[in-house]
Every structure is written in structure tokens, then in C-alpha cells.
Amino acid sequence: MKLPILAKTLSRPYFNFCVLETTAINSVGLGTLVFQDDLRDICPLPQLYEFWFNPPIPSNDIEHLMAYMIAGWIFVAATLQASINFDDDVPRKTKLVSLYSFGICDWIWVFLMIKYHSLFSFYHIFGSSLIIYRRLGFMLQPSDIFSNSTFIQ
């Protein structure tokens, strides 16, 4: 009995989602956390760089340490997501585990945003909600993340 070969290539919608999250979302999050002091000094509008917290942004050593720890986690998450999802040699099961692992992290983040809602900026809550909503669609229909054809030549 011959087993069917299951596609490991990402579908165009899931590929686009991963590109958006890996580059735009994680880059903005990482950059605004690591360079928050510099951005505060050069940018007159806090709404353009305070994506994480309600003003004022963290200013003591413990708050900076926590911001850098979150930035490190974002870097690791983006690196793993890109390494797993953009490589056709990575098994399908690993890509699904990645999807559901990020989904679990999403729901932990939802809990934190609800519990500490007064600390999070509206921009962060709104952006996170959109990403979480989109990932949930893929989690409920995981077959939508794979394509039977290669769209990247």
C-alpha cells in the first residue's frame, strides 16, 4: 500500500501570514522594545513607537530588563517561525506543531492582556488581536496552511 505524499509547501495565505508576522510584527515589536529610549528622544508622537505599553514607557532598570527579555523572546520566536515555515525540508508535522505552539502562546498573551489591560497600549491589543484571530482560522482549518503546488520558483 502506497501512502499519499502530503504537501509541506505553505499555501499562499499562510505564507503571507508568516511573512507578515515574522518580519513586520516581530521586527516592530523587537525594534520598539530595544530602542524605546532612542525612539522616545527623537519621536514627538508616542503613538508612533509605544506599541507595547501605555505611556509612559518603562524607565527603571527592572522594566528595561523585562523589555529586553521580551525582545529576546520575540527574536527567538521570529527565528523559529521563519526557520520552520519557510523551509520545505521541514516536515509537515513540525509546521503544524509550530502553528499550535504559537497558538497556545497567543492565548497566554490574551490572558495577560486581559489581566493587565491597563498596562498594554491600545495599538498592541488591537494588533495582537488581529494576528491571533488570523492564526485561529488556520488552527481551526490546518489543511489551509499547505499547498499541493509550489508557488515560489
C-alpha positions as CSV (number, residue, x, y, z in Angstrom):
1,M,0.0,0.0,0.0
2,K,1.4,3.3,-1.0
3,L,0.8,6.3,1.3
4,P,0.0,9.7,-0.3
5,I,2.7,12.3,-0.2
6,L,1.4,15.2,1.8
7,A,2.4,18.7,0.8
8,K,4.9,20.6,3.0
9,T,4.8,23.7,1.0
10,L,2.9,26.5,2.6
11,S,-0.2,27.9,0.9
12,R,-0.1,31.5,-0.3
13,P,-2.4,32.8,2.5
14,Y,-0.4,31.1,5.3
15,F,3.0,32.1,3.7
16,N,1.8,35.7,3.6
17,F,0.7,35.5,7.2
18,C,4.1,34.1,8.3
19,V,5.9,36.8,6.3
20,L,3.8,39.5,8.0
21,E,4.2,38.1,11.4
22,T,7.9,37.2,11.1
23,T,9.0,40.5,9.5
24,A,6.6,43.2,10.2
25,I,5.1,42.2,13.6
26,N,8.2,40.8,15.2
27,S,10.5,43.5,13.8
28,V,8.3,46.3,15.1
29,G,8.0,44.6,18.4
30,L,11.7,43.9,18.8
31,G,12.7,47.3,17.5
32,T,10.3,49.3,19.7
33,L,11.4,47.4,22.8
34,V,15.1,47.5,22.2
35,F,15.2,51.1,21.0
36,Q,12.5,52.6,23.1
37,D,14.7,55.2,24.8
38,D,16.1,56.4,21.5
39,L,12.6,56.5,19.9
40,R,11.3,58.5,22.9
41,D,14.1,61.0,22.4
42,I,13.6,61.5,18.7
43,C,9.9,61.0,18.1
44,P,7.4,63.6,19.1
45,L,4.4,61.3,18.9
46,P,4.4,58.5,21.5
47,Q,1.7,56.7,19.4
48,L,4.4,56.0,16.7
49,Y,6.6,54.0,19.0
50,E,4.8,53.0,22.2
51,F,3.2,49.9,20.8
52,W,3.6,47.8,23.9
53,F,2.7,49.8,27.0
54,N,0.5,52.7,27.9
55,P,2.6,55.8,28.4
56,P,5.0,56.4,30.0
57,I,7.2,53.6,28.7
58,P,9.3,51.7,31.2
59,S,12.0,53.8,32.7
60,N,13.6,51.9,35.6
61,D,16.2,49.1,35.3
62,I,13.7,46.3,36.1
63,E,11.3,47.5,33.5
64,H,14.1,47.8,30.9
65,L,15.3,44.3,31.8
66,M,11.8,42.9,31.2
67,A,11.5,44.7,27.9
68,Y,14.8,43.3,26.8
69,M,13.8,39.8,27.9
70,I,10.5,40.1,25.8
71,A,12.6,41.4,22.9
72,G,14.8,38.3,23.1
73,W,11.8,36.1,23.2
74,I,10.4,37.8,20.1
75,F,13.7,37.3,18.3
76,V,13.7,33.6,19.1
77,A,10.1,33.3,18.0
78,A,10.7,35.0,14.7
79,T,13.8,33.0,14.0
80,L,12.0,29.7,14.8
81,Q,8.9,30.7,12.8
82,A,11.0,31.6,9.7
83,S,13.3,28.6,10.0
84,I,10.4,26.1,10.3
85,N,7.8,27.6,7.9
86,F,10.0,28.8,5.1
87,D,12.0,25.6,4.6
88,D,10.3,22.9,2.5
89,D,12.6,20.3,4.0
90,V,11.0,20.7,7.4
91,P,8.4,18.0,8.0
92,R,4.7,18.9,7.8
93,K,4.2,17.7,11.4
94,T,6.8,20.2,12.7
95,K,5.0,23.0,10.8
96,L,1.7,22.0,12.5
97,V,3.4,21.8,15.9
98,S,4.7,25.3,15.3
99,L,1.3,26.6,14.4
100,Y,-0.3,25.2,17.5
101,S,2.6,26.2,19.8
102,F,2.3,29.8,18.6
103,G,-1.5,29.5,19.1
104,I,-1.0,28.4,22.7
105,C,1.3,31.4,23.2
106,D,-1.4,33.6,21.7
107,W,-3.9,32.5,24.3
108,I,-1.5,33.0,27.2
109,W,-0.9,36.5,25.7
110,V,-4.7,37.1,25.6
111,F,-4.9,36.2,29.3
112,L,-2.1,38.6,30.1
113,M,-3.6,41.4,28.0
114,I,-6.9,40.9,29.9
115,K,-5.4,40.7,33.3
116,Y,-3.1,43.6,32.8
117,H,-5.2,45.6,30.3
118,S,-4.4,49.0,31.9
119,L,-0.7,48.5,31.1
120,F,-1.0,47.5,27.4
121,S,-1.3,50.1,24.7
122,F,-4.4,50.0,22.5
123,Y,-2.2,49.6,19.5
124,H,-0.7,46.4,20.9
125,I,-4.0,44.9,21.9
126,F,-5.5,45.7,18.5
127,G,-2.6,44.4,16.5
128,S,-2.3,41.3,18.7
129,S,-6.0,40.6,18.3
130,L,-5.8,40.7,14.5
131,I,-2.9,38.3,14.4
132,I,-4.4,35.9,17.0
133,Y,-7.7,36.0,15.1
134,R,-6.0,35.1,11.8
135,R,-3.9,32.3,13.3
136,L,-7.1,30.9,14.9
137,G,-8.5,30.5,11.5
138,F,-5.5,28.4,10.4
139,M,-5.7,26.4,13.7
140,L,-9.3,25.5,13.1
141,Q,-8.6,24.5,9.5
142,P,-4.9,23.4,9.5
143,S,-5.2,21.9,6.0
144,D,-5.4,25.6,4.8
145,I,-1.7,26.1,5.7
146,F,-0.4,23.7,3.0
147,S,-0.5,23.8,-0.8
148,N,-0.2,21.0,-3.3
149,S,1.7,23.2,-5.7
150,T,4.9,25.2,-5.3
151,F,4.2,28.9,-5.8
152,I,7.8,30.1,-5.4
153,Q,10.0,29.3,-8.3
